[in-house]
Amino acid sequence: MNYYDITFHGISGRSVIKRTVPSEKDPYEAWQDACAQITDEEIRLLVNDTYVTMRRSLIARIDVERVTDPLEEAQNRKDELRNVINTLSNMGF
């Protein structure tokens, strides 16, 4: 399972970002997993408990960026904090 940040750019210059979208599809098709519903004329997204509807004809481009697994990232942060605490403890703080 891969995770992606997907940015939908409108021709007006505004963008909608859907973060950490889990997908098993290729990056080229992963944007579809970010959508709650896809029709021929529009796409619907659920972003921060808000439904966003974008007309497909007004989307300039879609950027897909692979990101790390959020659970793995949280575990790495815990490990880093634990290492800092151990180092400070060994120094006598």
Residue frames relative to the residue before (quaternion, step in Angstrom):
aa qw qx qy qz dx dy dz
M 1.0000 0.0000 0.0000 0.0000 0.00 0.00 0.00
N 0.1587 -0.7752 0.6080 0.0655 3.55 -0.89 1.01
Y 0.2548 -0.7454 0.5978 0.1487 3.55 -1.25 0.51
Y 0.0876 -0.8127 0.5759 -0.0108 3.54 -0.99 0.94
D 0.2701 -0.6580 0.6661 0.2242 3.50 -1.35 0.49
I 0.0902 -0.8172 0.5693 -0.0016 3.55 -0.64 1.15
T 0.1145 -0.8036 0.5839 0.0138 3.56 -0.72 1.13
F 0.1791 -0.7624 0.6178 0.0713 3.55 -0.80 1.11
H 0.1437 -0.8040 0.5756 0.0408 3.60 -0.51 1.23
G 0.2601 -0.7621 0.5761 0.1402 3.54 -0.82 1.03
I 0.6026 -0.5729 0.4044 0.3810 3.57 -1.18 0.40
S 0.5942 0.5684 -0.3620 0.4391 3.61 1.24 -0.28
G 0.5844 -0.5808 0.3729 0.4267 3.58 1.26 -0.23
R 0.5887 0.5638 -0.3726 0.4435 3.59 1.22 -0.21
S 0.1665 -0.7908 0.5847 0.0706 3.53 -1.18 0.64
V 0.1859 -0.7300 0.6456 0.1259 3.52 -1.28 0.55
I 0.1339 -0.8061 0.5751 0.0388 3.56 -0.75 1.09
K 0.1166 -0.7455 0.6540 0.0535 3.54 -0.93 0.98
R 0.1934 -0.8335 0.5137 0.0634 3.58 -0.46 1.25
T 0.8725 0.0795 -0.1025 0.4712 3.52 -1.34 0.67
V 0.1517 0.7873 -0.5674 0.1876 3.53 0.66 1.19
P 0.2887 -0.7546 0.5550 0.1981 3.63 -0.62 1.02
S 0.1195 0.7926 -0.5872 0.1132 3.56 -0.93 0.91
E 0.2610 -0.7399 0.5986 0.1617 3.51 -1.17 0.69
K 0.5195 0.6410 -0.4034 0.3957 3.56 1.34 0.03
D 0.6363 -0.4792 0.4255 0.4295 3.53 -1.34 0.17
P 0.6388 -0.5427 0.3658 0.4045 3.63 -1.10 0.54
Y 0.6111 0.5718 -0.3503 0.4206 3.58 1.07 -0.69
E 0.7692 0.3246 -0.1696 0.5237 3.61 1.11 -0.66
A 0.4461 0.7299 -0.4342 0.2823 3.62 1.24 -0.12
W 0.5419 0.6313 -0.4056 0.3786 3.61 1.13 -0.49
Q 0.5960 0.5896 -0.3611 0.4083 3.59 1.11 -0.61
D 0.6454 0.5211 -0.3181 0.4591 3.60 1.12 -0.64
A 0.6049 0.5548 -0.3543 0.4481 3.59 1.23 -0.32
C 0.6615 0.5345 -0.2889 0.4397 3.57 1.21 -0.50
A 0.4134 -0.6800 0.5497 0.2541 3.54 -1.11 0.76
Q 0.7855 -0.0499 0.0512 0.6147 3.57 1.13 -0.72
I 0.1208 -0.7770 0.6162 0.0444 3.55 -1.07 0.84
T 0.0079 -0.7659 0.6429 -0.0020 3.55 -0.90 0.98
D 0.6948 -0.4550 0.3378 0.4428 3.58 -1.28 0.01
E 0.7659 0.3912 -0.1900 0.4736 3.59 1.07 -0.70
E 0.8241 0.0570 -0.0021 0.5636 3.63 1.08 -0.58
I 0.2519 -0.7133 0.6228 0.1997 3.49 -1.40 0.22
R 0.2045 -0.7659 0.5991 0.1126 3.54 -1.14 0.67
L 0.1135 -0.7935 0.5978 0.0097 3.52 -0.91 1.07
L 0.2348 -0.7113 0.6361 0.1852 3.54 -1.25 0.48
V 0.0699 0.8000 -0.5834 0.1215 3.55 -0.36 1.32
N 0.8408 -0.0878 0.0194 0.5338 3.59 -0.66 1.15
D 0.6838 -0.5120 0.2618 0.4491 3.57 0.86 1.04
T 0.6153 0.4914 -0.3565 0.5028 3.59 1.18 0.57
Y 0.3345 -0.7292 0.5594 0.2085 3.56 -0.90 0.92
V 0.0972 -0.7769 0.6219 0.0164 3.53 -0.91 1.02
T 0.1322 -0.7800 0.6093 0.0538 3.56 -0.87 1.01
M 0.0424 -0.7912 0.6099 -0.0113 3.56 -0.83 1.04
R 0.3846 -0.6897 0.5602 0.2502 3.55 -0.96 0.89
R 0.5012 -0.6903 0.4378 0.2839 3.56 -0.80 1.03
S 0.6360 0.5364 -0.3369 0.4408 3.60 1.08 -0.63
L 0.7080 0.4405 -0.2559 0.4890 3.61 1.22 -0.39
I 0.5259 0.5927 -0.4279 0.4348 3.60 1.26 0.26
A 0.3231 -0.7684 0.5261 0.1685 3.56 -0.69 1.15
R 0.7755 -0.1918 0.1444 0.5839 3.58 0.92 -0.90
I 0.2627 -0.7263 0.6128 0.1674 3.53 -1.35 0.32
D 0.1606 -0.7824 0.5977 0.0685 3.57 -0.75 1.12
V 0.1045 -0.7774 0.6196 0.0306 3.56 -0.99 0.91
E 0.0065 -0.8005 0.5976 -0.0450 3.57 -0.70 1.13
R 0.3724 -0.7312 0.5281 0.2184 3.56 -0.76 1.03
V 0.0819 -0.7864 0.6121 0.0161 3.56 -0.96 0.95
T 0.6100 -0.5582 0.4088 0.3864 3.56 -1.27 0.27
D 0.6322 -0.5139 0.4275 0.3918 3.52 -1.30 0.43
P 0.4663 -0.7070 0.4447 0.2914 3.65 -0.68 1.01
L 0.6387 0.5136 -0.3414 0.4602 3.62 1.03 -0.62
E 0.6449 0.5084 -0.3119 0.4778 3.56 1.03 -0.79
E 0.6435 0.5252 -0.3152 0.4591 3.57 1.01 -0.81
A 0.6475 0.5051 -0.3165 0.4748 3.59 0.98 -0.80
Q 0.6457 0.5117 -0.3203 0.4675 3.58 0.99 -0.78
N 0.6356 0.5221 -0.3291 0.4638 3.60 0.99 -0.77
R 0.6426 0.5144 -0.3248 0.4658 3.60 1.00 -0.76
K 0.6318 0.5211 -0.3313 0.4686 3.59 1.01 -0.78
D 0.6565 0.5140 -0.3041 0.4607 3.56 0.97 -0.89
E 0.6453 0.5132 -0.3186 0.4677 3.59 0.98 -0.81
L 0.6555 0.5024 -0.3092 0.4715 3.58 0.95 -0.86
R 0.6381 0.5259 -0.3188 0.4632 3.56 1.00 -0.85
N 0.6496 0.5127 -0.3123 0.4666 3.61 0.99 -0.79
V 0.6421 0.5120 -0.3227 0.4705 3.59 0.99 -0.79
I 0.6577 0.5035 -0.3104 0.4664 3.58 0.91 -0.87
N 0.6547 0.5052 -0.3137 0.4667 3.59 0.95 -0.81
T 0.6448 0.5161 -0.3198 0.4643 3.58 0.98 -0.82
L 0.6694 0.4845 -0.2985 0.4776 3.59 0.91 -0.87
S 0.6307 0.5346 -0.3235 0.4602 3.57 1.05 -0.77
N 0.6657 0.4959 -0.2975 0.4716 3.57 1.00 -0.83
M 0.6588 0.4944 -0.3033 0.4792 3.57 1.18 -0.53
G 0.5759 -0.6226 0.3619 0.3870 3.58 1.28 -0.13
F 0.5250 0.6302 -0.4207 0.3876 3.61 1.24 0.26
